[in-house]
Amino acid sequence: MQSDKRQTIVDAVIESRSSIRAFTAQEVPKDEIMQILRVASRAPSGTNCQPWKVYVLRGKNRADLVDKICRVHDQIYADSLIGAKYLEEYDYYPRKWFEPYLARRRQNGYALYALLGIEKGDKARMHAQHQRNFRFFDAPIGMIFTIDRNLGHGSLVDCGMFLQNLMLAAKSRGIDTCPQAAWNHFGRIILPHVGAGPNEMLLCGMAIGYANGNAPENSLLTPRVPPESFTTFLD
């Protein structure tokens, strides 16, 4: 019975987690963040190398990074050629989308924009919404994750498990998150800002705080394909 109860609790935390795109200004105590990171660090990693590194941005430091990136993001919107100066160090997404992933991506984008009342072709509002990433969706805490660029691709898998642990540990405490690959193009600005070493590569960012329950975008519940569609049993 006790085992069933634990299973139910774990399942509920996993199924209730979602990417939050609007936060309140309520602060998250430093000791709570450290507890979450301590739990997350139990993630498995190949030969226990624990390849993740975390920078927690708050207050003025967070605000300064937001200002820097938003300024450049606006410049790129005005002149797309400037974007060539800001390239991600590894391909998070495919160079060219294909099915079934293209349809899933479009469905996600259409659903979000529908909730926000952003019509197709409204470039100004699309730009503004995309820039919400670089404001950490107003979350009081932003996290930047790095990895040593000399490690192999397997360490990216390790970091993924660490990130999931972090998000679930936060959710179990009533704290919400949004993992963000949007930051990846701006490593040349972000890495010096956080004081990263010469071998560190930007992995992703994350907003963390308390969800704004009145924001329509937070009602988005992205669908999942059933396990029968991606699972093969070999007896």
Backbone torsions as a table, in degrees:
resi	resn	phi	psi	omega
1	MET	NA	-44.5	179.0
2	GLN	-61.6	-40.2	178.6
3	SER	-63.2	-40.7	178.8
4	ASP	-63.7	-38.0	-179.5
5	LYS	-65.3	-43.7	178.7
6	ARG	-63.1	-41.0	179.4
7	GLN	-61.1	-43.0	179.8
8	THR	-62.8	-41.5	179.8
9	ILE	-64.4	-46.7	-179.5
10	VAL	-62.6	-46.2	179.5
11	ASP	-60.1	-40.7	-178.4
12	ALA	-64.4	-40.0	179.0
13	VAL	-65.2	-45.4	-179.9
14	ILE	-61.3	-46.3	-175.0
15	GLU	-75.3	-18.6	179.9
16	SER	-91.4	-13.4	179.2
17	ARG	-70.6	136.0	173.9
18	SER	-148.9	164.5	179.3
19	SER	-80.9	113.5	-176.8
20	ILE	-89.9	132.3	-176.3
21	ARG	-118.3	17.7	173.1
22	ALA	-157.8	121.6	-175.8
23	PHE	-118.1	160.2	171.2
24	THR	-86.1	172.9	179.2
25	ALA	-84.9	0.1	-177.4
26	GLN	-59.7	128.2	-177.6
27	GLU	-73.6	152.2	172.9
28	VAL	-108.2	120.2	-176.8
29	PRO	-58.1	145.8	-179.3
30	LYS	-59.3	-40.9	-178.1
31	ASP	-66.2	-29.9	176.7
32	GLU	-68.6	-41.2	176.7
33	ILE	-61.0	-42.6	-179.7
34	MET	-65.6	-37.0	176.0
35	GLN	-63.3	-43.3	178.7
36	ILE	-61.6	-44.5	179.9
37	LEU	-66.6	-34.5	178.5
38	ARG	-64.4	-43.2	177.5
39	VAL	-66.3	-44.8	-178.4
40	ALA	-60.1	-31.2	-176.5
41	SER	-68.2	-7.8	174.9
42	ARG	-78.6	3.1	176.7
43	ALA	-59.5	143.1	177.0
44	PRO	-72.3	151.8	174.4
45	SER	-150.8	148.3	-178.2
46	GLY	-55.5	125.6	-176.5
47	THR	52.8	24.2	179.2
48	ASN	57.4	36.9	-177.3
49	CYS	-76.4	-18.5	175.4
50	GLN	47.5	69.0	-168.3
51	PRO	-80.1	-5.7	-174.6
52	TRP	-78.3	148.9	171.1
53	LYS	-136.1	139.3	-171.3
54	VAL	-125.3	133.4	172.4
55	TYR	-116.6	122.7	-178.4
56	VAL	-102.9	117.1	-176.1
57	LEU	-104.7	128.4	178.5
58	ARG	-137.0	166.6	170.7
59	GLY	52.1	-134.5	-175.9
60	LYS	-63.5	-37.6	-179.2
61	ASN	-61.1	-44.1	177.5
62	ARG	-63.3	-46.9	-178.2
63	ALA	-61.5	-39.3	179.8
64	ASP	-64.9	-41.4	178.4
65	LEU	-66.6	-41.9	177.5
66	VAL	-56.5	-46.7	-179.4
67	ASP	-61.4	-44.3	-178.7
68	LYS	-61.1	-48.6	-175.0
69	ILE	-72.5	-39.8	179.9
70	CYS	-64.2	-35.9	178.2
71	ARG	-62.7	-45.2	179.6
72	VAL	-69.3	-39.0	179.1
73	HIS	-60.0	-39.8	176.7
74	ASP	-66.8	-37.1	178.5
75	GLN	-64.1	-40.3	178.9
76	ILE	-66.6	-37.0	177.5
77	TYR	-62.7	-37.5	179.7
78	ALA	-76.2	-31.1	-179.1
79	ASP	-145.7	99.6	-173.8
80	SER	-61.9	-22.8	-179.8
81	LEU	-64.1	-25.4	179.1
82	ILE	-64.5	-27.8	-178.9
83	GLY	-59.1	-23.6	-179.9
84	ALA	-64.1	-18.9	179.2
85	LYS	-80.8	-13.0	-173.7
86	TYR	-124.5	89.4	-176.8
87	LEU	-115.0	140.6	176.0
88	GLU	-69.6	150.1	-173.9
89	GLU	-82.1	-21.2	174.1
90	TYR	-137.1	153.0	-177.7
91	ASP	-79.3	106.9	174.9
92	TYR	-77.1	-41.6	178.9
93	TYR	-107.8	161.0	177.3
94	PRO	-66.6	151.9	177.4
95	ARG	-62.8	-35.0	178.0
96	LYS	-135.5	125.8	-177.7
97	TRP	-74.0	148.9	179.0
98	PHE	-148.3	166.0	-176.2
99	GLU	-78.4	149.5	5.9
100	PRO	-86.9	2.9	-171.9
101	TYR	-71.9	-33.3	179.2
102	LEU	-61.9	-45.3	-179.0
103	ALA	-64.1	-39.8	179.2
104	ARG	-65.2	-41.8	179.2
105	ARG	-62.8	-45.8	-179.7
106	ARG	-63.4	-42.6	-179.7
107	GLN	-59.9	-40.6	180.0
108	ASN	-64.2	-46.4	-179.4
109	GLY	-66.1	-44.0	179.8
110	TYR	-62.3	-41.4	-177.7
111	ALA	-65.1	-42.3	179.3
112	LEU	-65.0	-48.3	-178.0
113	TYR	-65.3	-32.2	177.5
114	ALA	-63.9	-41.9	178.5
115	LEU	-63.4	-32.0	-177.0
116	LEU	-92.0	-5.0	-179.3
117	GLY	71.2	28.3	178.6
118	ILE	-95.3	118.0	-177.8
119	GLU	-85.8	153.1	178.5
120	LYS	-57.6	131.8	179.5
121	GLY	93.1	-7.2	178.4
122	ASP	-82.0	80.8	-171.9
123	LYS	-63.9	-36.0	-177.8
124	ALA	-64.7	-44.9	-179.7
125	ARG	-72.8	-32.7	175.6
126	MET	-63.3	-42.7	178.3
127	HIS	-62.4	-44.7	-179.4
128	ALA	-63.2	-40.0	179.4
129	GLN	-68.9	-39.8	178.2
130	HIS	-62.9	-35.4	-180.0
131	GLN	-68.5	-18.8	175.5
132	ARG	-57.0	-31.0	174.9
133	ASN	-54.9	-44.6	-173.0
134	PHE	-81.7	2.9	169.9
135	ARG	-109.0	12.6	-176.8
136	PHE	53.0	31.2	-179.9
137	PHE	51.2	33.0	178.9
138	ASP	70.7	9.3	176.1
139	ALA	-64.9	143.4	-179.0
140	PRO	-71.4	-17.3	-179.2
141	ILE	-126.3	132.3	172.1
142	GLY	-117.8	140.7	176.8
143	MET	-117.3	141.2	174.7
144	ILE	-120.3	129.2	-177.7
145	PHE	-112.7	136.9	177.4
146	THR	-129.9	166.8	178.6
147	ILE	-145.3	150.2	176.9
148	ASP	-67.7	124.5	-175.1
149	ARG	-68.8	-11.1	179.8
150	ASN	-85.6	-7.5	177.8
151	LEU	-76.7	163.6	-179.8
152	GLY	-82.1	173.5	-178.3
153	HIS	-62.2	-26.6	179.8
154	GLY	-60.4	-28.4	179.7
155	SER	-68.3	-22.6	174.5
156	LEU	-66.7	-36.2	175.5
157	VAL	-63.5	-44.9	178.8
158	ASP	-57.3	-45.5	-179.0
159	CYS	-65.6	-34.3	176.8
160	GLY	-61.5	-39.9	178.8
161	MET	-69.0	-35.8	176.1
162	PHE	-63.8	-44.7	179.9
163	LEU	-62.6	-41.6	178.2
164	GLN	-64.5	-43.0	176.0
165	ASN	-56.7	-44.2	-178.7
166	LEU	-61.1	-47.5	-177.3
167	MET	-65.6	-37.1	179.4
168	LEU	-73.7	-38.1	177.3
169	ALA	-64.0	-37.7	176.7
170	ALA	-66.0	-47.4	-177.3
171	LYS	-61.2	-36.3	-179.9
172	SER	-65.2	-18.0	178.4
173	ARG	-101.5	8.3	-179.4
174	GLY	80.2	16.5	-178.6
175	ILE	-107.9	136.2	-175.4
176	ASP	-105.0	165.3	-174.6
177	THR	-145.8	164.2	168.6
178	CYS	-146.6	108.4	175.7
179	PRO	-70.3	141.0	-170.7
180	GLN	-135.4	113.3	172.8
181	ALA	-84.9	-10.9	-176.2
182	ALA	-58.2	-30.8	-178.2
183	TRP	-68.6	-18.1	-167.1
184	ASN	-60.7	-24.0	-179.6
185	HIS	-73.2	-15.1	-169.4
186	PHE	-112.8	32.5	179.5
187	GLY	-57.9	-35.3	-177.3
188	ARG	-65.8	-20.3	175.2
189	ILE	-95.9	-43.7	-172.1
190	ILE	-70.9	-44.9	-174.4
191	LEU	-61.1	-45.7	174.8
192	PRO	-64.4	-35.0	-178.6
193	HIS	-60.9	-42.3	-177.5
194	VAL	-87.7	-5.6	179.2
195	GLY	81.3	29.6	-179.7
196	ALA	-67.7	150.9	179.1
197	GLY	-75.3	169.9	-174.1
198	PRO	-65.6	-22.9	-179.0
199	ASN	-96.2	2.1	-177.0
200	GLU	-84.8	138.3	177.2
201	MET	-114.9	137.6	178.1
202	LEU	-68.1	125.9	-179.0
203	LEU	-95.1	-51.5	177.1
204	CYS	-178.3	178.8	173.6
205	GLY	-119.5	176.4	176.9
206	MET	-157.3	134.9	171.2
207	ALA	-93.2	140.6	-178.3
208	ILE	-143.9	132.1	-178.6
209	GLY	171.9	-148.9	-178.2
210	TYR	-112.3	130.3	-175.3
211	ALA	-64.0	142.2	171.5
212	ASN	-82.4	107.3	-175.6
213	GLY	-68.7	-13.0	-179.7
214	ASN	-94.1	-6.3	-176.7
215	ALA	-81.3	124.2	-177.1
216	PRO	-61.2	-32.8	-177.7
217	GLU	-64.2	-22.1	180.0
218	ASN	-79.3	-4.1	175.6
219	SER	-87.1	-5.6	-179.0
220	LEU	-65.6	123.3	175.7
221	LEU	-119.4	103.8	-175.9
222	THR	-72.7	139.0	-178.2
223	PRO	-74.7	160.7	174.1
224	ARG	-127.8	140.6	176.7
225	VAL	-73.3	148.7	-178.9
226	PRO	-68.3	150.5	-178.1
227	PRO	-58.8	-25.1	178.7
228	GLU	-61.6	-24.4	-176.3
229	SER	-82.5	-17.0	-179.3
230	PHE	-125.7	10.3	-175.5
231	THR	-119.0	136.0	174.6
232	THR	-125.7	122.4	175.0
233	PHE	-91.9	131.6	179.1
234	LEU	-118.9	103.4	-178.0
235	ASP	-94.3	NA	NA
